[in-house]
Amino acid sequence: MIDINLIKSSPEILKNALLHRNKHDVTDELIELHNKYLTITTQLQNVREERNKLTEEFAKAKKTNDNNRIKQLSEILNKLKSEISSLEESEINNQNEYRELLCTIPNIPDEECPIGKDETSNKVLKQVGTPKQFSFKPKEHNELGETLGLMDFKRASKIAGSRFVFLFGDLCRLERAIAHFMLDLHRKNGYKEVYVPLIVQSNAMFGTGQLPKFEEDLFKTTINTYLIPTAEVSLTNIYNNEILKEEDLPIRLTSYTPCFRSEAGSAGKDTTGMIRQHQFTKVELVSITTPEQSKDEHERMTCCAEEVLTKLDLPFQRVLLSTGDMGFSSEKTYDLEVWLPGQNQYREISSCSRCNTFQARRMNTRYKNEKTKRNEFVHTLNGSGVAVGRCLIAIMENYQQEDGSISIPTVLQKYMDGQTIIKVEK
């Protein structure tokens, strides 16, 4: 959530941000609603002060048995009571109205972000590794997995619907090995592993920005809670409505979880294979920092995600997202895109975002600034470290052999008892 005072003091900042994000400009409407709320609040304060003053007079009149004054003041106080009740209701309604609009406004993009309508304006910052040249036509992961007898989409759809998969045998072991490897690596890089709730309440979804605007992308339970679309929700909200010590920042957390997304906005996209599923696994990274730490932390987090791909010897590129492609809560996002030879293109495998105080304001998460001695909002960051399912896909396609078998990357072999290759299971 953006600071309303910033919007009112510099409305052109929000106007430009909404223009660059291809969103309808609601700046003037928001300011008008807030001013109306402040006007009612001032009126309410004045009436309360008048009531308090007359209440004192009423007490004095009772002491002196001034019956005429008592009667007069009683009538006025009753009218003021009714007026206060009406103003309190109006204040609440107007506060809700301006806050509801404010909560739907995305974060203000950093000035370094390319301005553009969609992903076509994203900027490739660097490429790491060279795509392998195969002596045969490389297959996509779903063909490889089904040929190996270790991946089944048809049976999964029979019991769960589309965009689900069964993995069997060595592919299950490889998926666990990838996650184990990532968690060990991130632990060495200073992230504390956390086991998190997979079901959260609406205030947690609001805190990280999924609600109220993106409810259609979520799976909701029968008791009005939600399945997490990413461990970012649980990890970032750990300190919801808390005041942290500056000496404890930055806080770095990681978690390996299933993630659940309805993919409501992706109809017709990636309908085959494991690229875009309703259920998938991911290792998430979250950092909570002071404002001074957040820019360096963003680079550090992205490098930690890149290290995963480097150690797996997977070609990838770092991309700076444009204003029209970045997420709702982010002010700046790097995507890591891994090379998939079966598709002959780079595909996203990680997004690392810096959110400034946007999420902290929604969660009311602050820290005690030792210099100012004031409670100030923290900065939050999140990133995939990386998406396990897409990493499995990338390994299958980049390490495939002509006979359909899959070599296991060296760094993962110790997690699979020294196994070096995945072949057709009997």
C-alpha positions in Angstrom: 0.0 0.0 0.0 1.3 3.4 -0.9 1.6 6.2 1.6 -1.4 8.5 1.1 0.6 11.5 2.2 3.1 10.9 -0.6 0.2 10.7 -3.1 -1.3 14.0 -1.9 2.0 15.8 -1.7 3.2 14.6 -5.1 0.2 13.3 -7.1 2.2 13.3 -10.3 4.2 10.4 -9.0 1.1 8.1 -8.8 -0.3 9.5 -12.1 2.9 8.5 -13.9 3.1 5.2 -12.1 -0.4 4.2 -13.1 0.2 5.4 -16.7 3.4 3.3 -16.9 1.6 0.3 -15.4 -1.3 0.7 -18.0 -3.8 1.2 -15.2 -6.7 3.7 -15.0 -5.7 6.9 -13.2 -7.6 7.1 -9.9 -5.3 9.7 -8.3 -7.8 12.6 -8.2 -10.6 10.3 -7.1 -8.4 9.0 -4.3 -7.4 12.4 -3.1 -11.0 13.6 -3.2 -12.1 10.7 -1.1 -9.4 11.2 1.4 -10.1 14.9 1.7 -13.8 14.1 2.3 -12.8 11.7 5.0 -10.6 14.3 6.7 -13.3 16.9 6.5 -15.7 14.5 8.3 -13.0 13.6 10.9 -12.5 17.3 11.6 -16.2 17.9 12.0 -16.5 15.0 14.3 -13.6 16.3 16.4 -15.2 19.7 16.7 -18.6 18.3 17.7 -16.9 16.1 20.3 -15.1 19.1 21.7 -18.3 21.1 21.9 -20.0 18.1 23.6 -17.2 17.8 26.2 -17.4 21.5 26.9 -21.1 21.5 27.4 -20.9 18.3 29.5 -18.7 20.3 31.9 -21.3 23.1 32.0 -24.0 20.5 32.6 -22.1 19.2 35.6 -21.8 22.7 37.0 -25.5 23.5 36.4 -26.4 20.3 38.4 -24.3 21.4 41.3 -26.0 24.8 41.4 -29.5 23.3 40.8 -29.9 25.6 37.7 -32.9 23.7 36.3 -33.4 26.0 33.3 -29.8 25.6 32.2 -29.9 21.8 32.9 -33.0 21.5 30.6 -31.4 23.7 27.9 -28.1 21.8 28.0 -29.8 18.4 28.0 -31.6 19.2 24.7 -28.4 20.4 23.1 -26.4 17.4 24.3 -29.0 15.0 23.0 -28.8 16.7 19.6 -25.0 16.5 19.7 -25.1 12.8 20.6 -27.2 12.1 17.6 -24.9 14.2 15.4 -21.8 12.5 16.7 -23.4 9.1 16.0 -24.2 10.1 12.4 -20.7 11.6 11.9 -19.0 8.4 13.3 -20.9 6.3 10.9 -20.0 8.6 8.0 -16.4 8.7 9.1 -16.1 4.9 9.0 -17.9 4.7 5.6 -15.6 7.3 4.1 -12.5 5.8 5.6 -13.5 2.4 4.1 -14.2 4.0 0.7 -10.8 5.7 0.3 -8.9 2.7 1.8 -10.7 0.2 -0.5 -9.5 2.2 -3.5 -6.0 2.7 -2.1 -5.6 -1.0 -1.5 -6.2 -1.7 -5.2 -3.4 0.6 -6.4 -0.2 -1.2 -7.4 3.2 -0.3 -6.1 5.1 2.6 -7.8 7.8 1.2 -10.1 11.4 2.1 -9.5 12.8 4.6 -12.0 15.3 1.9 -13.3 12.4 -0.2 -14.6 11.9 -0.1 -18.4 8.6 1.6 -19.4 6.4 -0.7 -21.5 3.0 -2.4 -21.8 4.1 -6.0 -21.4 6.9 -8.5 -21.4 8.1 -7.3 -24.8 9.6 -4.3 -23.1 11.6 -6.4 -20.5 15.4 -5.9 -20.6 17.8 -8.7 -20.7 20.7 -7.7 -18.4 23.0 -10.8 -18.9 23.1 -14.3 -20.1 25.0 -17.1 -18.2 26.0 -20.3 -19.9 25.6 -21.5 -23.5 22.7 -23.6 -24.6 23.8 -27.1 -25.4 23.9 -28.2 -29.0 22.3 -31.6 -29.4 23.2 -34.2 -32.1 19.5 -35.1 -32.1 16.2 -33.1 -31.8 15.7 -32.5 -28.1 12.3 -33.5 -26.6 10.1 -31.5 -24.2 9.9 -32.7 -20.6 6.4 -34.2 -20.9 7.4 -36.4 -23.8 10.5 -37.5 -21.9 8.7 -38.2 -18.7 5.9 -40.1 -20.3 8.3 -42.2 -22.4 10.3 -43.0 -19.2 7.0 -44.1 -17.6 7.6 -41.7 -14.8 5.2 -38.9 -15.6 1.4 -39.2 -16.1 -0.9 -36.3 -16.9 -3.9 -38.4 -18.1 -4.4 -40.3 -14.8 -3.9 -37.1 -12.8 -6.6 -35.3 -14.8 -8.9 -38.3 -14.2 -8.9 -37.6 -10.5 -8.0 -33.9 -10.1 -8.8 -32.3 -13.5 -6.4 -30.5 -15.9 -3.1 -29.0 -14.9 -2.0 -31.7 -12.5 0.5 -34.5 -12.8 1.6 -37.8 -11.3 5.4 -38.3 -10.9 6.8 -41.7 -10.2 10.0 -43.3 -9.0 13.2 -41.6 -9.9 11.5 -38.4 -11.0 10.0 -38.1 -7.5 13.5 -38.7 -6.0 15.0 -36.1 -8.4 12.4 -33.5 -7.4 13.2 -34.1 -3.7 16.9 -34.0 -4.5 16.5 -30.6 -6.2 14.6 -29.1 -3.2 17.1 -30.6 -0.7 20.1 -29.2 -2.7 18.4 -25.7 -2.8 17.7 -25.6 0.9 21.2 -26.6 1.8 22.6 -24.0 -0.5 20.4 -21.2 0.8 21.1 -22.2 4.4 24.8 -21.7 3.7 23.9 -18.3 2.3 22.3 -17.2 5.6 18.6 -18.1 5.1 16.8 -19.7 8.0 14.6 -22.6 6.9 11.0 -22.4 8.0 8.1 -24.8 8.0 5.0 -22.7 7.2 1.2 -23.0 7.2 -0.2 -23.9 3.8 -3.6 -22.4 4.6 -3.8 -18.8 5.7 -6.5 -16.2 6.6 -7.5 -13.3 4.4 -5.4 -10.7 6.4 -2.2 -12.6 5.4 -3.3 -12.5 1.7 -4.0 -8.8 2.1 -0.6 -8.2 3.7 1.4 -9.5 0.7 -1.0 -8.1 -1.9 -3.0 -11.0 -3.2 -6.3 -9.6 -1.7 -8.5 -7.9 -2.5 -7.7 -7.6 -6.2 -6.5 -11.1 -7.1 -8.9 -13.4 -5.3 -9.8 -15.2 -8.5 -6.3 -16.5 -8.7 -6.6 -18.2 -5.3 -8.0 -21.4 -4.0 -10.5 -20.6 -1.2 -11.6 -23.1 1.4 -15.1 -23.7 2.8 -14.1 -21.8 6.0 -13.0 -18.6 4.1 -9.3 -19.3 4.3 -6.9 -19.7 1.4 -4.3 -22.2 0.1 -1.0 -20.3 -0.3 0.0 -19.5 -3.9 3.6 -19.1 -2.7 5.4 -19.4 0.7 6.0 -15.7 0.4 2.6 -15.2 2.0 3.3 -17.2 5.1 7.0 -16.1 5.5 6.5 -12.3 5.0 3.5 -12.3 7.4 5.4 -13.9 10.2 6.0 -10.4 11.6 2.5 -9.0 10.7 1.7 -6.2 13.1 5.0 -6.4 15.0 7.9 -4.0 15.7 11.3 -5.5 15.1 14.7 -4.5 16.4 17.0 -2.8 13.9 19.9 -5.0 15.1 18.0 -8.1 13.9 17.7 -6.9 10.3 18.0 -8.1 7.7 16.0 -11.2 8.4 16.4 -13.9 5.7 14.0 -16.9 5.5 13.5 -19.8 3.1 10.8 -22.5 2.8 10.0 -25.4 0.6 6.3 -25.8 0.0 3.6 -26.9 -2.4 1.9 -23.8 -4.0 -1.6 -23.6 -5.3 -2.8 -21.3 -8.0 -6.1 -21.3 -10.0 -4.3 -19.8 -13.0 -7.5 -17.9 -13.8 -5.8 -15.4 -16.0 -3.9 -17.9 -18.1 -6.6 -19.6 -20.0 -5.1 -21.4 -23.0 -1.5 -20.8 -21.9 0.9 -23.8 -21.4 -1.9 -26.3 -21.2 0.4 -29.3 -21.7 3.3 -30.4 -19.5 4.3 -29.0 -16.1 5.1 -25.4 -16.9 1.8 -24.0 -15.5 0.1 -26.2 -13.0 -2.5 -25.6 -10.3 -0.2 -27.4 -7.8 3.6 -27.1 -7.8 6.5 -26.9 -5.4 8.9 -24.0 -4.9 11.7 -23.0 -2.6 10.9 -19.4 -1.6 13.3 -16.7 -0.3 12.1 -13.8 1.8 14.1 -10.9 3.3 13.0 -8.2 5.7 15.3 -5.2 5.9 15.8 -1.6 6.7 15.3 0.9 3.8 19.0 1.4 3.6 19.6 -2.4 3.2 17.0 -3.3 0.6 18.7 -2.4 -2.7 21.8 -4.4 -1.8 19.6 -7.2 -0.5 17.7 -7.4 -3.8 21.0 -8.0 -5.7 22.1 -10.5 -3.1 18.9 -12.5 -3.2 18.9 -12.6 -7.0 22.5 -13.9 -6.9 21.5 -16.6 -4.5 18.8 -17.8 -6.9 21.3 -17.6 -9.8 23.8 -19.7 -7.8 21.3 -22.6 -7.9 21.2 -22.5 -11.7 25.0 -22.0 -12.0 25.7 -25.1 -9.8 23.3 -27.1 -11.9 25.0 -25.9 -15.0 21.8 -24.7 -16.6 22.0 -21.8 -19.1 19.9 -18.8 -18.0 19.4 -15.1 -18.3 18.6 -12.3 -15.9 15.8 -10.0 -17.1 14.7 -6.6 -15.6 10.9 -6.5 -15.9 9.1 -3.6 -17.5 6.5 -1.5 -15.7 3.7 -3.3 -17.6 4.9 -6.8 -16.7 5.9 -6.5 -13.0 3.8 -7.8 -10.1 1.3 -5.8 -8.1 3.4 -5.4 -4.9 6.8 -5.0 -6.6 8.7 -1.8 -7.2 11.5 -3.7 -9.1 11.7 -7.3 -10.3 14.4 -9.4 -11.8 13.2 -12.6 -13.6 15.6 -15.5 -14.1 14.8 -17.4 -17.3 16.2 -20.8 -17.8 16.9 -22.3 -21.3 14.6 -25.1 -22.3 16.0 -26.9 -25.4 12.7 -28.8 -25.9 10.9 -25.5 -26.4 13.9 -23.7 -27.8 13.5 -20.7 -25.6 14.1 -19.2 -22.2 11.3 -19.6 -19.6 10.9 -18.0 -16.2 12.1 -20.0 -13.3 12.5 -17.3 -10.6 11.2 -13.8 -9.9 13.1 -11.7 -7.3 11.2 -8.6 -6.2 11.8 -5.6 -4.0 8.6 -4.2 -2.5 9.8 -1.2 -0.5 7.3 -0.4 2.3 4.3 -1.5 0.2 3.7 -4.8 1.9 4.9 -3.5 5.3 2.2 -0.9 5.4 -0.5 -3.5 4.6 0.9 -5.7 7.4 1.8 -2.9 9.8 5.3 -4.4 10.2 7.8 -1.9 11.5 11.2 -1.6 13.2 12.7 0.7 15.8 15.1 3.1 14.0 17.9 3.6 16.5 18.9 7.0 15.0 15.4 8.6 14.9 14.0 6.5 17.8 10.9 6.2 15.8 9.0 3.1 14.6 9.3 3.0 10.8 8.1 0.6 8.1 10.5 -2.2 7.1 11.2 -3.1 3.4 10.3 -6.6 2.2 11.7 -8.7 -0.6 10.8 -12.1 -2.0 12.1 -14.4 -4.7 11.9 -18.0 -6.0 15.0 -19.8 -5.0 13.9 -21.5 -7.4 10.6 -23.1 -8.6 11.3 -26.8 -8.1 9.0 -28.1 -10.8 10.4 -25.8 -13.5 13.9 -26.8 -12.3 13.0 -30.4 -12.8 11.8 -29.6 -16.3 15.0 -27.7 -17.1 17.2 -30.6 -15.9 15.2 -33.2 -17.9 15.4 -31.2 -21.1 19.0 -30.0 -20.7 20.4 -33.3 -19.5 18.4 -35.6 -21.8 20.2 -38.3 -23.8 19.4 -39.5 -27.3 17.9 -42.8 -25.9 15.5 -40.8 -23.8 17.4 -41.3 -20.5 18.3 -38.3 -18.3 21.7 -37.7 -16.8 21.7 -36.4 -13.2 23.7 -33.2 -12.5 26.8 -33.9 -10.5 25.7 -31.7 -7.5 22.5 -33.7 -7.2 24.0 -37.2 -7.3 24.8 -37.3 -3.6 21.1 -36.6 -2.8 20.3 -39.7 -4.9 22.7 -42.2 -3.4 25.2 -41.7 -6.2 22.8 -42.4 -9.0 24.0 -40.8 -12.2 21.3 -41.5 -14.8 17.5 -42.0 -15.0 16.3 -44.7 -17.4 13.1 -46.4 -18.2 11.8 -48.3 -15.1 10.7 -51.8 -15.5 
